Amino acid sequence: MICINDGVTSGALHQINSRGLVVPDDISVVGIGGSDIIDFFHPPLTVVRIPVAEIGRTAAQLLLRQVETGRRSEEHVVIPSEFIIRESTGPCRQ
């Protein structure tokens, strides 16, 4: 299961546990997010860590530049994320 944000990840883990399933024995879970709360999940969660603060800063800078110049410009910005493999994912079972 790939969860789109930390809140969805938390809810998914709750539902998985409430049904008596075990991560990663029965289902693998990958979270996408940027908060430190994922460091407290059990088992340790495989994540795509998104630098949300950096994304916000960059978006604000682009918007301010647009307001100051009065021009819209197309700009492609790449902000790297980090894929961290931990214990919430396991091999695919046949």
Secondary structure, 3 states (H helix, E strand, C coil): CEECCHHHHHHHHHHHHHCCCCCCCCCCCEEEECCHHHHHCCCCCEEEECCHHHHHHHHHHHHHHHHHHCCCCCCCCCCCCEEECCCCCCCCCC
